[in-house]
Each structure stands twice: as C-alpha cells, then as structure tokens.
Amino acid sequence: METSMKTTRWIYFKEIFTSKFQAGCLKAKLEDNWHNGYENPPWVEIRKRKDNRYVVRYTFDE
C-alpha cells in the first residue's frame, strides 16, 4: 500500500537572532507580505537554538 505522505520542507532565514523580539519582527514581516497576495500564506515559526539564540523558518504549499 502506497502512502502519499508529503514531508514539510522548511526554508531557514540565513540570520540568527539574539532575541525573540527580533525574530518576531521578521516573522511578522514575512506573514504580512502574503496578507494581500494571491498565494497561500506561509507557515512561519521561530525556533530556539541550544545556544539561546533564535532562527526563523517558513514553508508554504507548493
């Protein structure tokens, strides 16, 4: 039996942030760019690294 399970592919923003506030500003900007667009909005996440810094990653349906 074949499963058509699609794995989510995340795109990581190249910058590492020292505060969650800085990462949140980028998250808001990414979400706002798709607000009035024709495409589905991306899923945007803020991830905390082991060294207490933050990265932003996003994905969208292809």
N, C-alpha and C positions, 0 to 999 in steps of 0.2 A: 504494500500500500504506500503510495507516494504522498508525502506531506508538502504542501506548498507554503511552508512557514518562511516568512521573509524576515531576515535579520535587519535590525535597525543599524544604519550606517551613520555614525556621528562625525561631524566636522568640528574640529577644535580650533578656536581662535588662537592665533600664534602668541598672544601676550599672556603673561602670568601676572595676576594682580595681588597686591599685598593686603587689600581689604575687600570685604564682601560688598561694601558700598560701591567701590569702583567696578567690580564685576556686575553688580546690579544695574549700574548706569548703562553698560554695554548691552546687557540683556534687554533692557527697556528700549534701547535704540534699535536692536535687531527686530524685536517684536513690532515696533512702530513702523518700520519700513514696509512691512507686509500688510499693515492695517487697511489701507485703501487699494491694495493691489488685486490682481486677478487670480493670483496663485493662493494655494492654501498656506496659512501661516506656519512658520517652523515651530518645532518644539525646541525651546531654549532652556538649558539647565546651567546652574552654577555648581561646580564640583570643588570640594575642598581637598587639597593635596595633603600628604603626610607632613610636609614642612609648613603647614598652616598658611599656605597661600592658596589662591583661587584661580580656576580656569573656567572659561565659558565654552560650552559646546552646544551645537544645534544640529537639527536634522529637519527634513521635510519630505513629504511623499513625492515620489518621482513619477 
